[in-house]
Amino acid sequence: MYEAEKVGITATGEADYNELYPNDNKPPGTEKTCLELYQEFRNNSDEFLLV
């Protein structure tokens, strides 16, 4: 489950940071986007499992 805080547009319709997919307007401090994290999970889900 992923809950995005910045999706590229504000509630008033203005452009904003986007953490969903690789782009030039990621929020400061964002190392990987949602899509990049999902792709890593698909490639090796064992790294994401809590044991």
Backbone hydrogen bonds in HBPLUS format (Angstrom, degrees):
<---DONOR---> <-ACCEPTOR-->    atom                        ^
c    i                          cat <-CA-CA->   ^        H-A-AA   ^      H-
h    n   atom  resd res      DA  || num        DHA   H-A  angle D-A-AA Bond
n    s   type  num  typ     dist DA aas  dist angle  dist       angle   num
A0019-GLU N   A0006-LYS O   3.01 MM  13  5.73 169.3  2.02 144.7 142.1     1
A0008-GLY N   A0017-TYR O   2.77 MM   9  5.01 132.0  2.00 154.8 139.6     2
A0016-ASP N   A0008-GLY O   3.19 MM   8  4.58 150.1  2.28 103.1 101.4     3
A0010-THR N   A0014-GLU O   2.80 MM   4  5.26 153.8  1.86 149.7 158.5     4
A0013-GLY N   A0010-THR O   3.04 MM   3  5.17 164.4  2.07 108.0 112.2     5
A0018-ASN N   A0025-ASN O   2.92 MM   7  5.99 153.2  1.99 141.5 149.0     6
A0034-CYS N   A0019-GLU O   2.95 MM  15  6.33 161.0  1.99 153.4 158.8     7
A0035-LEU N   A0020-LEU O   2.99 MM  15  6.04 147.8  2.10 141.3 150.3     8
A0030-THR N   A0027-PRO O   3.10 MM   3  5.65 156.2  2.16 141.0 140.8     9
A0037-LEU N   A0033-THR O   2.99 MM   4  6.27 159.7  2.03 154.7 160.0    10
A0038-TYR N   A0034-CYS O   2.93 MM   4  6.16 158.3  1.97 150.7 157.0    11
A0039-GLN N   A0035-LEU O   2.91 MM   4  6.13 158.5  1.95 150.4 156.0    12
A0040-GLU N   A0036-GLU O   3.04 MM   4  6.28 154.0  2.11 144.7 151.4    13
A0041-PHE N   A0037-LEU O   2.96 MM   4  6.22 156.4  2.02 147.5 154.2    14
A0042-ARG N   A0038-TYR O   2.88 MM   4  6.19 160.3  1.92 153.7 158.6    15
A0043-ASN N   A0039-GLN O   3.05 MM   4  6.23 149.0  2.14 142.9 151.0    16
A0044-ASN N   A0040-GLU O   2.95 MM   4  6.15 144.9  2.08 148.7 157.9    17
A0048-PHE N   A0045-SER O   3.02 MM   3  5.42 151.0  2.11 111.6 120.2    18
A0049-LEU N   A0046-ASP O   3.35 MM   3  5.36 155.5  2.42 101.5 108.3    19
